Amino acid sequence: MQRPHVAILGAGPIGLDAALACADAGWPFTVYEAADTVAAHVRAWGHVRLFTPWDLNVSHRMRTHLPRTPTGDDCPTGAELATRLLDPVAALPALASRTRLRTRVVAIARTGLLKHEQIGTDTRAATPFTLLLETPDGEETAEADLALDCTGTYAVPNTLGTGGIPTRGERALAHRITRTLPPVQDTGRWAGTVLLVGAGKSAQTAARDLAALPGTRVEWIVRSPAPDWGAVRDDTLPGRQQLVETSQAFADGASDRVTVHTGTHVHALRPDGDRVRVTLATSQGPREFVCDHIVSLTGYVGDASLYRQLQVHECYATGAPMNLSAALLGSAGGDCLAQPAVGIDTLRTPEPHFFILGAKSYGRLNTFLLRTGYEQVDEVIGAYDPAVSA
Ligand SMILES: Cc1cc2nc3c(=O)[nH]c(=O)nc-3n(C[C@H](O)[C@H](O)[C@H](O)COP(=O)(O)OP(=O)(O)OC[C@H]3O[C@@H](n4cnc5c(N)ncnc54)[C@H](O)[C@@H]3O)c2cc1C
């Protein structure tokens, strides 16, 4: 394909890196970003410090294009990543004029072809994509030859009931539930009892931060009877290791502000005056208490409805594109730093010229790293433009 017109969906770190790669290749491209700034998801968890240092968070393209990029072993917060790296990348002349903020991609399809038509044919591969866009001035359509879905996962949180479905009463109380990592300061906002659900790094971060507030008690619900907190032997990322140690200390009863209920799930939620009555299912039978706040951090998975009309083969277990999911599950280990590089064929879906990149490409798996996304960009752009090298 000669100089494809590329649609880049999402201006997070990976979408912006893909845009730089397109600019380097001399291709026409447009970045569509739903929010009114780039890196909107990163800003949403801007108060959180990354585990990975600057040296791992800056792509080789970003280093080439920006006169001064942060370097070294310091780990930035999400806000620092946005303002010190991603905003300057987005402001580069090659990108600024091609980035459309406040422009949500609602859906993408092959122009004039339904999902089941022209399966595996050259005709399908040569047919452009049509994108339906939602803008402040109404709906528009746009076309592209190559489409990169870099829309992330942070806007689509999982629910908190057993087996991943909403628990009884959860939908009615949805307005009371915080599903993103809350900025936690001693303002009284979190006074009282917090029901915290989840065991991943986000829940561990929330537990640590909430436990620092004198007026707050945390009832922490963890599905596993013996969580390992994602511990990595001889962890080279100190921030990650400290979090694991803190979580284990909470489980061992080290804080009178945090009670960890392992091997437990939330059976039901119901209003109790201004508060919420929580019923737990534990190995010793049901248990009840009343809470003032609910923080559900049970993971995220990308929005598949966007590409419903395309021939994307998703893994039935992870929701990630099938080939990539198989490669990731096959190499499953605890440490996201130890993931193998995957080739272009692993990133392909049955839909020609459509790729899911970045955090969304990992489906439900939470081991995605920025570094991996930058490598994905190398693979995909390199497959169309051999001059692109890592
Ligand atoms: C709390 C937290 C801490 C993390 N810490 C680390 C770390 O230490 N190191 C590391 O390497 N990784 C870390 N990650 C994982 C990962 O690197 C980040 O999630 C990263 O932001 C993923 O980048 P992305 O570009 O794939 O997606 P995102 O950053 O999620 O960006 C997606 C963009 O797409 C936009 N968008 C969404 N839907 C649409 C649509 N329909 N149309 C147009 N635009 C849309 C969003 O507004 C957003 O700007 C962390 C993740 C989280 C949540």
The ligand as an SDF file (V2000), in Angstrom:
LIG
                    3D

 53 58  0  0  0  0  0  0  0  0999 V2000
   -3.0170    3.5720   37.0760 C   0  0  0  0  0  0  0  0  0  0  0  0
   -2.1690    3.0530   35.9460 C   0  0  0  0  0  0  0  0  0  0  0  0
   -0.8000    2.9990   36.1180 C   0  0  0  0  0  0  0  0  0  0  0  0
    0.0150    2.5250   35.0670 C   0  0  0  0  0  0  0  0  0  0  0  0
    1.3570    2.4760   35.2660 N   0  0  0  0  0  0  0  0  0  0  0  0
    2.1590    2.0860   34.2370 C   0  0  0  0  0  0  0  0  0  0  0  0
    3.5740    2.0940   34.3890 C   0  0  0  0  0  0  0  0  0  0  0  0
    4.1110    2.3430   35.4610 O   0  0  0  0  0  0  0  0  0  0  0  0
    4.3390    1.7720   33.3110 N   0  0  0  0  0  0  0  0  0  0  0  0
    3.7910    1.4310   32.1000 C   0  0  0  0  0  0  0  0  0  0  0  0
    4.5560    1.1790   31.1540 O   0  0  0  0  0  0  0  0  0  0  0  0
    2.4490    1.3590   31.9570 N   0  0  0  0  0  0  0  0  0  0  0  0
    1.6230    1.6740   32.9850 C   0  0  0  0  0  0  0  0  0  0  0  0
    0.2540    1.6160   32.8260 N   0  0  0  0  0  0  0  0  0  0  0  0
   -0.3130    0.9170   31.6550 C   0  0  0  0  0  0  0  0  0  0  0  0
   -0.3600    1.7100   30.3180 C   0  0  0  0  0  0  0  0  0  0  0  0
    0.9380    2.0730   29.9000 O   0  0  0  0  0  0  0  0  0  0  0  0
   -1.2620    2.9130   30.3710 C   0  0  0  0  0  0  0  0  0  0  0  0
   -2.5800    2.4750   30.5660 O   0  0  0  0  0  0  0  0  0  0  0  0
   -1.2060    3.7800   29.0980 C   0  0  0  0  0  0  0  0  0  0  0  0
   -1.9380    4.9440   29.3260 O   0  0  0  0  0  0  0  0  0  0  0  0
   -1.7550    3.0650   27.8620 C   0  0  0  0  0  0  0  0  0  0  0  0
   -1.6140    3.9140   26.7600 O   0  0  0  0  0  0  0  0  0  0  0  0
   -2.5820    3.8360   25.4660 P   0  0  0  0  0  0  0  0  0  0  0  0
   -2.1050    4.9000   24.5390 O   0  0  0  0  0  0  0  0  0  0  0  0
   -2.6560    2.4510   24.9990 O   0  0  0  0  0  0  0  0  0  0  0  0
   -4.0500    4.1720   25.9950 O   0  0  0  0  0  0  0  0  0  0  0  0
   -4.6290    5.3720   26.8730 P   0  0  0  0  0  0  0  0  0  0  0  0
   -3.5750    6.0760   27.6240 O   0  0  0  0  0  0  0  0  0  0  0  0
   -5.7440    4.7700   27.6360 O   0  0  0  0  0  0  0  0  0  0  0  0
   -5.1780    6.4090   25.7920 O   0  0  0  0  0  0  0  0  0  0  0  0
   -6.3350    6.1790   25.0260 C   0  0  0  0  0  0  0  0  0  0  0  0
   -6.8270    7.5180   24.4840 C   0  0  0  0  0  0  0  0  0  0  0  0
   -7.9190    7.2490   23.5880 O   0  0  0  0  0  0  0  0  0  0  0  0
   -8.9620    8.1750   23.8330 C   0  0  0  0  0  0  0  0  0  0  0  0
  -10.2280    7.5280   23.4050 N   0  0  0  0  0  0  0  0  0  0  0  0
  -10.9150    6.5520   24.0470 C   0  0  0  0  0  0  0  0  0  0  0  0
  -11.9900    6.1840   23.3100 N   0  0  0  0  0  0  0  0  0  0  0  0
  -11.9650    6.9330   22.1800 C   0  0  0  0  0  0  0  0  0  0  0  0
  -12.7930    6.9950   21.0190 C   0  0  0  0  0  0  0  0  0  0  0  0
  -13.8650    6.1810   20.8630 N   0  0  0  0  0  0  0  0  0  0  0  0
  -12.4850    7.8800   20.0380 N   0  0  0  0  0  0  0  0  0  0  0  0
  -11.3930    8.7000   20.1640 C   0  0  0  0  0  0  0  0  0  0  0  0
  -10.5830    8.6890   21.2580 N   0  0  0  0  0  0  0  0  0  0  0  0
  -10.8520    7.8040   22.2480 C   0  0  0  0  0  0  0  0  0  0  0  0
   -8.8870    8.4480   25.3290 C   0  0  0  0  0  0  0  0  0  0  0  0
   -9.5120    9.6670   25.6670 O   0  0  0  0  0  0  0  0  0  0  0  0
   -7.3680    8.4460   25.5590 C   0  0  0  0  0  0  0  0  0  0  0  0
   -6.8060    9.7440   25.3780 O   0  0  0  0  0  0  0  0  0  0  0  0
   -0.5780    2.0840   33.8510 C   0  0  0  0  0  0  0  0  0  0  0  0
   -1.9620    2.1440   33.7080 C   0  0  0  0  0  0  0  0  0  0  0  0
   -2.7470    2.6120   34.7380 C   0  0  0  0  0  0  0  0  0  0  0  0
   -4.2430    2.6470   34.5380 C   0  0  0  0  0  0  0  0  0  0  0  0
  1  2  1  0
  2  3  1  0
  2 52  2  0
  3  4  2  0
  4  5  1  0
  4 50  1  0
  5  6  2  0
  6  7  1  0
  6 13  1  0
  7  8  2  0
  7  9  1  0
  9 10  1  0
 10 11  2  0
 10 12  1  0
 12 13  2  0
 13 14  1  0
 14 15  1  0
 14 50  1  0
 15 16  1  0
 16 17  1  0
 16 18  1  0
 18 19  1  0
 18 20  1  0
 20 21  1  0
 20 22  1  0
 22 23  1  0
 23 24  1  0
 24 25  2  0
 24 26  1  0
 24 27  1  0
 27 28  1  0
 28 29  2  0
 28 30  1  0
 28 31  1  0
 31 32  1  0
 32 33  1  0
 33 34  1  0
 33 48  1  0
 34 35  1  0
 35 36  1  0
 35 46  1  0
 36 37  1  0
 36 45  1  0
 37 38  2  0
 38 39  1  0
 39 40  1  0
 39 45  2  0
 40 41  1  0
 40 42  2  0
 42 43  1  0
 43 44  2  0
 44 45  1  0
 46 47  1  0
 46 48  1  0
 48 49  1  0
 50 51  2  0
 51 52  1  0
 52 53  1  0
M  END
$$$$
